[in-house]
C-alpha cells in the first residue's frame, strides 16, 4: 500500500503518465479500494480536461463492454463510456504506432457520425438513431495501461476504456438504409479471418449503445455533440496483434477498414 493519498486527480495523472511513457502498471483498485465508478468517471473527465488543455480536441465518445459476454467477463451489468480526441484518430494508411502503445489489441466496431446534439435523460434507441447522420465501419486499437489487461471495471473506466487509436472506414451509409442488427463483420489479421460477429452483439442493436451513452453522460451534465463520432463497442473479442500485422475489418454494407502492418 502507498502512503501517498489517492484522489481522482492522482488517478488521472498517473494513468496519463503511464500512457505517455508506454509503461504498464498494476491495478489501482488493488492498491486503493476507494476507486469506485463515480471516482473513476471523475478521473476520466479530469484526464480529458488535461488532454484539451494540452491541445487535443474532443471528437466523440467510445463505449466499452456493450456485449453481454464482455459484461459477464469483467463483472459489469452495463456498458461504460469514455472519450475520443483527435490525437486518437489514426490516419488512413498509417500503421499502429506500436512505440507509443503498451499492448495493442484490435476490434471491429460500428460507429455513428452524429448529425444533431443528443442529450439525455430518457433517450431511446429510436431517438438516438434519429440524431445520427451516417453509419461507418471502424477499427479500434485499444491499449490498456494495466499490465496484461488485468483490471477491474473501475480501473478500466478511469483509464478511458483502454483508449488507444481508432480508424474510420470510407463508406458512409444513412442509418435508415441498414439493418444494423444484421450488419456482419469479419475481422482479418494477416490474411486470416480470426473472428466474426453482427451488430446484434452490440447491446442487441448499436443504437441501444448510443442511447445508453447519451443517458449515462447526462448523469454528469454532459451530452453528445453534432459531428462527433461514437464508437459503439467491440463486435468481437479484442485480438492481440504483432507489430507487423496487417488488420482489416470487412463489413456487409459498410465496406472494409484496413490498417497496414508496421515494421
TORDOPA-95805 format. One record per residue (C-alpha): residue number from 1; x, y, z. Coordinates in steps of 0.02 Angstrom, whole numbers, m for minus. Example, Ala and Ser with C-alpha at 12.3 -4.5 7.8 and 13.67 -1.06 7.14 Angstrom:
<num: 1 | c1: 615 | c2: m225 | c3: 390>
<num: 2 | c1: 684 | c2: m53 | c3: 357>
# end
This chain:
<num: 1 | c1: 0 | c2: 0 | c3: 0>
<num: 2 | c1: 58 | c2: 177 | c3: m35>
<num: 3 | c1: 64 | c2: 312 | c3: 98>
<num: 4 | c1: 26 | c2: 448 | c3: m29>
<num: 5 | c1: m161 | c2: 488 | c3: m28>
<num: 6 | c1: m260 | c2: 440 | c3: m181>
<num: 7 | c1: m387 | c2: 551 | c3: m268>
<num: 8 | c1: m470 | c2: 564 | c3: m439>
<num: 9 | c1: m338 | c2: 693 | c3: m486>
<num: 10 | c1: m197 | c2: 575 | c3: m441>
<num: 11 | c1: m278 | c2: 430 | c3: m535>
<num: 12 | c1: m295 | c2: 538 | c3: m692>
<num: 13 | c1: m117 | c2: 600 | c3: m680>
<num: 14 | c1: m44 | c2: 427 | c3: m652>
<num: 15 | c1: m137 | c2: 348 | c3: m797>
<num: 16 | c1: m92 | c2: 490 | c3: m916>
<num: 17 | c1: 91 | c2: 471 | c3: m868>
<num: 18 | c1: 80 | c2: 284 | c3: m899>
<num: 19 | c1: 5 | c2: 319 | c3: m1071>
<num: 20 | c1: 138 | c2: 447 | c3: m1115>
<num: 21 | c1: 282 | c2: 335 | c3: m1061>
<num: 22 | c1: 203 | c2: 175 | c3: m1131>
<num: 23 | c1: 241 | c2: 93 | c3: m963>
<num: 24 | c1: 110 | c2: m25 | c3: m890>
<num: 25 | c1: 60 | c2: m27 | c3: m707>
<num: 26 | c1: m40 | c2: m135 | c3: m590>
<num: 27 | c1: m223 | c2: m111 | c3: m548>
<num: 28 | c1: m263 | c2: 45 | c3: m449>
<num: 29 | c1: m406 | c2: m44 | c3: m361>
<num: 30 | c1: m279 | c2: m170 | c3: m296>
<num: 31 | c1: m194 | c2: m26 | c3: m205>
<num: 32 | c1: m343 | c2: 86 | c3: m169>
<num: 33 | c1: m516 | c2: 17 | c3: m140>
<num: 34 | c1: m585 | c2: 193 | c3: m145>
<num: 35 | c1: m585 | c2: 190 | c3: m335>
<num: 36 | c1: m771 | c2: 166 | c3: m362>
<num: 37 | c1: m861 | c2: 202 | c3: m525>
<num: 38 | c1: m904 | c2: 382 | c3: m480>
<num: 39 | c1: m721 | c2: 419 | c3: m440>
<num: 40 | c1: m665 | c2: 328 | c3: m598>
<num: 41 | c1: m776 | c2: 436 | c3: m708>
<num: 42 | c1: m716 | c2: 591 | c3: m615>
<num: 43 | c1: m536 | c2: 539 | c3: m654>
<num: 44 | c1: m583 | c2: 509 | c3: m836>
<num: 45 | c1: m658 | c2: 683 | c3: m852>
<num: 46 | c1: m507 | c2: 763 | c3: m766>
<num: 47 | c1: m393 | c2: 674 | c3: m890>
<num: 48 | c1: m498 | c2: 740 | c3: m1034>
<num: 49 | c1: m479 | c2: 918 | c3: m971>
<num: 50 | c1: m291 | c2: 892 | c3: m964>
<num: 51 | c1: m291 | c2: 824 | c3: m1142>
<num: 52 | c1: m390 | c2: 975 | c3: m1203>
<num: 53 | c1: m276 | c2: 1095 | c3: m1109>
<num: 54 | c1: m125 | c2: 1024 | c3: m1199>
<num: 55 | c1: m207 | c2: 1050 | c3: m1369>
<num: 56 | c1: m316 | c2: 899 | c3: m1405>
<num: 57 | c1: m494 | c2: 918 | c3: m1471>
<num: 58 | c1: m639 | c2: 809 | c3: m1417>
<num: 59 | c1: m700 | c2: 709 | c3: m1568>
<num: 60 | c1: m825 | c2: 592 | c3: m1488>
<num: 61 | c1: m868 | c2: 455 | c3: m1368>
<num: 62 | c1: m822 | c2: 271 | c3: m1356>
<num: 63 | c1: m918 | c2: 134 | c3: m1270>
<num: 64 | c1: m849 | c2: m17 | c3: m1183>
<num: 65 | c1: m918 | c2: m188 | c3: m1133>
<num: 66 | c1: m1075 | c2: m170 | c3: m1239>
<num: 67 | c1: m1094 | c2: m357 | c3: m1260>
<num: 68 | c1: m1168 | c2: m469 | c3: m1125>
<num: 69 | c1: m1020 | c2: m587 | c3: m1141>
<num: 70 | c1: m896 | c2: m450 | c3: m1102>
<num: 71 | c1: m1003 | c2: m386 | c3: m958>
<num: 72 | c1: m1001 | c2: m559 | c3: m881>
<num: 73 | c1: m813 | c2: m570 | c3: m910>
<num: 74 | c1: m775 | c2: m410 | c3: m814>
<num: 75 | c1: m916 | c2: m422 | c3: m687>
<num: 76 | c1: m1015 | c2: m274 | c3: m755>
<num: 77 | c1: m1203 | c2: m256 | c3: m777>
<num: 78 | c1: m1199 | c2: m115 | c3: m905>
<num: 79 | c1: m1083 | c2: m35 | c3: m1034>
<num: 80 | c1: m964 | c2: 108 | c3: m995>
<num: 81 | c1: m922 | c2: 269 | c3: m1085>
<num: 82 | c1: m758 | c2: 358 | c3: m1122>
<num: 83 | c1: m689 | c2: 496 | c3: m1233>
<num: 84 | c1: m613 | c2: 512 | c3: m1406>
<num: 85 | c1: m496 | c2: 652 | c3: m1458>
<num: 86 | c1: m410 | c2: 697 | c3: m1620>
<num: 87 | c1: m246 | c2: 628 | c3: m1552>
<num: 88 | c1: m326 | c2: 455 | c3: m1550>
<num: 89 | c1: m380 | c2: 460 | c3: m1734>
<num: 90 | c1: m260 | c2: 355 | c3: m1838>
<num: 91 | c1: m248 | c2: 424 | c3: m2015>
<num: 92 | c1: m299 | c2: 303 | c3: m2153>
<num: 93 | c1: m147 | c2: 209 | c3: m2217>
<num: 94 | c1: m45 | c2: 232 | c3: m2058>
<num: 95 | c1: 12 | c2: 78 | c3: m1960>
<num: 96 | c1: m19 | c2: 60 | c3: m1774>
<num: 97 | c1: 109 | c2: 169 | c3: m1682>
<num: 98 | c1: 174 | c2: 25 | c3: m1578>
<num: 99 | c1: 314 | c2: 125 | c3: m1498>
<num: 100 | c1: 179 | c2: 233 | c3: m1417>
<num: 101 | c1: 71 | c2: 89 | c3: m1359>
<num: 102 | c1: 92 | c2: m41 | c3: m1223>
<num: 103 | c1: m10 | c2: m192 | c3: m1279>
<num: 104 | c1: m114 | c2: m159 | c3: m1433>
<num: 105 | c1: m272 | c2: m258 | c3: m1467>
<num: 106 | c1: m395 | c2: m230 | c3: m1609>
<num: 107 | c1: m583 | c2: m246 | c3: m1625>
<num: 108 | c1: m706 | c2: m202 | c3: m1764>
<num: 109 | c1: m845 | c2: m81 | c3: m1721>
<num: 110 | c1: m998 | c2: 3 | c3: m1795>
<num: 111 | c1: m980 | c2: 191 | c3: m1774>
<num: 112 | c1: m1102 | c2: 335 | c3: m1787>
<num: 113 | c1: m1066 | c2: 509 | c3: m1852>
<num: 114 | c1: m1188 | c2: 624 | c3: m1763>
<num: 115 | c1: m1296 | c2: 746 | c3: m1858>
<num: 116 | c1: m1383 | c2: 825 | c3: m1709>
<num: 117 | c1: m1349 | c2: 850 | c3: m1525>
<num: 118 | c1: m1405 | c2: 703 | c3: m1419>
<num: 119 | c1: m1441 | c2: 736 | c3: m1237>
<num: 120 | c1: m1518 | c2: 628 | c3: m1102>
<num: 121 | c1: m1602 | c2: 577 | c3: m997>
<num: 122 | c1: m1740 | c2: 472 | c3: m1073>
<num: 123 | c1: m1656 | c2: 441 | c3: m1242>
<num: 124 | c1: m1721 | c2: 285 | c3: m1330>
<num: 125 | c1: m1635 | c2: 187 | c3: m1467>
<num: 126 | c1: m1755 | c2: 262 | c3: m1595>
<num: 127 | c1: m1723 | c2: 439 | c3: m1534>
<num: 128 | c1: m1535 | c2: 407 | c3: m1534>
<num: 129 | c1: m1536 | c2: 338 | c3: m1711>
<num: 130 | c1: m1637 | c2: 488 | c3: m1773>
<num: 131 | c1: m1492 | c2: 601 | c3: m1718>
<num: 132 | c1: m1365 | c2: 505 | c3: m1822>
<num: 133 | c1: m1306 | c2: 572 | c3: m1989>
<num: 134 | c1: m1204 | c2: 424 | c3: m2050>
<num: 135 | c1: m1154 | c2: 248 | c3: m2001>
<num: 136 | c1: m975 | c2: 192 | c3: m2036>
<num: 137 | c1: m867 | c2: 41 | c3: m2003>
<num: 138 | c1: m719 | c2: 63 | c3: m1888>
<num: 139 | c1: m572 | c2: m23 | c3: m1808>
<num: 140 | c1: m524 | c2: 23 | c3: m1631>
<num: 141 | c1: m348 | c2: m13 | c3: m1570>
<num: 142 | c1: m364 | c2: m22 | c3: m1382>
<num: 143 | c1: m217 | c2: m11 | c3: m1261>
<num: 144 | c1: m237 | c2: m38 | c3: m1075>
<num: 145 | c1: m116 | c2: 47 | c3: m957>
<num: 146 | c1: m135 | c2: m103 | c3: m841>
<num: 147 | c1: m11 | c2: m245 | c3: m863>
<num: 148 | c1: m85 | c2: m396 | c3: m951>
<num: 149 | c1: m256 | c2: m313 | c3: m963>
<num: 150 | c1: m285 | c2: m360 | c3: m780>
<num: 151 | c1: m403 | c2: m230 | c3: m708>
<num: 152 | c1: m570 | c2: m201 | c3: m625>
<num: 153 | c1: m713 | c2: m110 | c3: m710>
<num: 154 | c1: m671 | c2: 48 | c3: m612>
<num: 155 | c1: m489 | c2: 36 | c3: m668>
<num: 156 | c1: m545 | c2: 23 | c3: m849>
<num: 157 | c1: m662 | c2: 173 | c3: m837>
<num: 158 | c1: m527 | c2: 280 | c3: m756>
<num: 159 | c1: m411 | c2: 225 | c3: m898>
<num: 160 | c1: m534 | c2: 296 | c3: m1027>
<num: 161 | c1: m595 | c2: 122 | c3: m1076>
<num: 162 | c1: m419 | c2: 70 | c3: m1131>
<num: 163 | c1: m416 | c2: 204 | c3: m1267>
<num: 164 | c1: m280 | c2: 196 | c3: m1398>
<num: 165 | c1: m316 | c2: 237 | c3: m1580>
<num: 166 | c1: m465 | c2: 220 | c3: m1697>
<num: 167 | c1: m487 | c2: 213 | c3: m1885>
<num: 168 | c1: m646 | c2: 258 | c3: m1979>
<num: 169 | c1: m693 | c2: 173 | c3: m2142>
<num: 170 | c1: m726 | c2: 260 | c3: m2308>
<num: 171 | c1: m907 | c2: 204 | c3: m2332>
<num: 172 | c1: m1044 | c2: 317 | c3: m2262>
<num: 173 | c1: m1221 | c2: 249 | c3: m2251>
<num: 174 | c1: m1381 | c2: 328 | c3: m2188>
<num: 175 | c1: m1444 | c2: 236 | c3: m2034>
<num: 176 | c1: m1616 | c2: 204 | c3: m2109>
<num: 177 | c1: m1535 | c2: 111 | c3: m2255>
<num: 178 | c1: m1467 | c2: m30 | c3: m2146>
<num: 179 | c1: m1524 | c2: m164 | c3: m2027>
<num: 180 | c1: m1385 | c2: m141 | c3: m1901>
<num: 181 | c1: m1429 | c2: m297 | c3: m1803>
<num: 182 | c1: m1386 | c2: m399 | c3: m1958>
<num: 183 | c1: m1235 | c2: m297 | c3: m2014>
<num: 184 | c1: m1097 | c2: m427 | c3: m2012>
<num: 185 | c1: m910 | c2: m407 | c3: m1997>
<num: 186 | c1: m760 | c2: m520 | c3: m2024>
<num: 187 | c1: m601 | c2: m474 | c3: m1930>
<num: 188 | c1: m444 | c2: m517 | c3: m2029>
<num: 189 | c1: m265 | c2: m520 | c3: m1966>
<num: 190 | c1: m126 | c2: m553 | c3: m2092>
<num: 191 | c1: m248 | c2: m627 | c3: m2216>
<num: 192 | c1: m331 | c2: m745 | c3: m2092>
<num: 193 | c1: m509 | c2: m724 | c3: m2028>
<num: 194 | c1: m492 | c2: m730 | c3: m1839>
<num: 195 | c1: m669 | c2: m683 | c3: m1783>
<num: 196 | c1: m839 | c2: m629 | c3: m1843>
<num: 197 | c1: m998 | c2: m551 | c3: m1773>
<num: 198 | c1: m1152 | c2: m450 | c3: m1815>
<num: 199 | c1: m1216 | c2: m285 | c3: m1746>
<num: 200 | c1: m1332 | c2: m381 | c3: m1631>
<num: 201 | c1: m1179 | c2: m416 | c3: m1522>
<num: 202 | c1: m1178 | c2: m231 | c3: m1476>
<num: 203 | c1: m1314 | c2: m214 | c3: m1343>
<num: 204 | c1: m1436 | c2: m303 | c3: m1459>
<num: 205 | c1: m1426 | c2: m154 | c3: m1578>
<num: 206 | c1: m1289 | c2: m19 | c3: m1590>
<num: 207 | c1: m1422 | c2: 116 | c3: m1566>
<num: 208 | c1: m1454 | c2: 46 | c3: m1393>
<num: 209 | c1: m1271 | c2: 78 | c3: m1352>
<num: 210 | c1: m1287 | c2: 255 | c3: m1419>
<num: 211 | c1: m1441 | c2: 286 | c3: m1312>
<num: 212 | c1: m1350 | c2: 219 | c3: m1160>
<num: 213 | c1: m1206 | c2: 338 | c3: m1193>
<num: 214 | c1: m1321 | c2: 489 | c3: m1202>
<num: 215 | c1: m1414 | c2: 442 | c3: m1043>
<num: 216 | c1: m1255 | c2: 398 | c3: m949>
<num: 217 | c1: m1169 | c2: 561 | c3: m996>
<num: 218 | c1: m1324 | c2: 658 | c3: m943>
<num: 219 | c1: m1296 | c2: 598 | c3: m765>
<num: 220 | c1: m1134 | c2: 701 | c3: m768>
<num: 221 | c1: m1216 | c2: 850 | c3: m854>
<num: 222 | c1: m1138 | c2: 804 | c3: m1023>
<num: 223 | c1: m1205 | c2: 771 | c3: m1198>
<num: 224 | c1: m1156 | c2: 707 | c3: m1371>
<num: 225 | c1: m1123 | c2: 846 | c3: m1495>
<num: 226 | c1: m1155 | c2: 860 | c3: m1684>
<num: 227 | c1: m1009 | c2: 798 | c3: m1787>
<num: 228 | c1: m944 | c2: 684 | c3: m1651>
<num: 229 | c1: m902 | c2: 503 | c3: m1685>
<num: 230 | c1: m974 | c2: 371 | c3: m1569>
<num: 231 | c1: m887 | c2: 202 | c3: m1566>
<num: 232 | c1: m1023 | c2: 84 | c3: m1506>
<num: 233 | c1: m910 | c2: m55 | c3: m1438>
<num: 234 | c1: m818 | c2: m207 | c3: m1499>
<num: 235 | c1: m919 | c2: m326 | c3: m1605>
<num: 236 | c1: m793 | c2: m466 | c3: m1574>
<num: 237 | c1: m668 | c2: m504 | c3: m1439>
<num: 238 | c1: m516 | c2: m391 | c3: m1441>
<num: 239 | c1: m373 | c2: m478 | c3: m1532>
<num: 240 | c1: m189 | c2: m452 | c3: m1490>
<num: 241 | c1: m84 | c2: m408 | c3: m1641>
<num: 242 | c1: 102 | c2: m410 | c3: m1681>
<num: 243 | c1: 193 | c2: m253 | c3: m1737>
<num: 244 | c1: 198 | c2: m308 | c3: m1919>
<num: 245 | c1: 17 | c2: m369 | c3: m1927>
<num: 246 | c1: m100 | c2: m305 | c3: m2063>
<num: 247 | c1: m277 | c2: m287 | c3: m1997>
<num: 248 | c1: m440 | c2: m275 | c3: m2093>
<num: 249 | c1: m623 | c2: m271 | c3: m2044>
<num: 250 | c1: m742 | c2: m320 | c3: m2185>
<num: 251 | c1: m923 | c2: m265 | c3: m2162>
<num: 252 | c1: m1075 | c2: m320 | c3: m2260>
<num: 253 | c1: m1130 | c2: m145 | c3: m2312>
<num: 254 | c1: m1000 | c2: m30 | c3: m2232>
<num: 255 | c1: m853 | c2: m83 | c3: m2339>
<num: 256 | c1: m681 | c2: m129 | c3: m2273>
<num: 257 | c1: m571 | c2: m39 | c3: m2148>
<num: 258 | c1: m386 | c2: m80 | c3: m2153>
<num: 259 | c1: m232 | c2: m43 | c3: m2051>
<num: 260 | c1: m66 | c2: m85 | c3: m2136>
<num: 261 | c1: 70 | c2: m180 | c3: m2046>
<num: 262 | c1: 215 | c2: m88 | c3: m1967>
<num: 263 | c1: 400 | c2: m129 | c3: m1967>
# end
